[in-house]
Amino acid sequence: MVEGVNGPDFVPFHESVFHKGAGEGPPTPWHQDGRTHWSADGESLAQLDGTGETHGFNPNVSWSHCTPQNCLWVLPGSQRRWLLADGGSFPKATEVVPEAVPVLMGPGDCAMVDRSSLRGSYRNHSPERRVTMVLGYHKRSSAVGVSTNNVHAFKSPGGGNIKEITYSEDYVLQRTRMIPLAIDARRQFYPDETPYTYRGAYSGNALWDEQTRAEIAAPGDEYWQRDITL
Ligand SMILES: O=C(O)CCC(=O)C(=O)O
């Protein structure tokens, strides 16, 4: 599915779990993630046929019932223009954005969200907790060489943490190793399945074992230290 959107040489962005406790889960302020691939006056550099520079997309997987009272809301079409251009701003967290639509899902469903889209969620007003996993992918050509403030390469993103960075080819190759490693881990767990063949580039071996687990979790050099915010 990711290859269908980004082509075979796709690379990871980040993975995280959003847990919003029943009746109290905090809002996620309205935001557009992408900050690098806009024209000077805020138009998207992504072309409608998928070519051009893009900010990638997030498969958003649900482990719970996502209802209008607890779910993510997205403004369709907002991925074409950056609201922060020309001194603009995002709506306040509590603001109702009239044309926004709720991302309604049941356990096991997956929504695909353009990272340039304006989106956010309100406080969880429902009697059920909301648990979703956001993971994301870029085209390698949109990531290598980009300079930005990386806000995702932290154990708990947010809280004003920022790493100023230019993504080198090697940095992206190292982070991308997690894709073939994940495929190999799954191959070992589900030996009867035909594994996906990843055709992108990565560095290191693609063998999932205890030595690899220790390598990617080495304190201070965990794989997520090389997340790729665009
Ligand atoms: O699910 C949410 O409430 C927020 C998700 C989010 O921040 C994102 O899609 O970037």
The ligand as an ORCA input file, in Angstrom:
! r2SCAN-3c Opt
* xyz 0 1
  O      -4.815     11.349     16.333
  C      -4.592     12.481     16.766
  O      -5.291     13.001     17.640
  C      -3.456     13.293     16.202
  C      -2.752     12.649     15.086
  C      -1.683     13.509     14.569
  O      -1.132     14.363     15.247
  C      -1.239     13.350     13.210
  O      -1.898     12.700     12.412
  O      -0.193     13.956     12.915
*
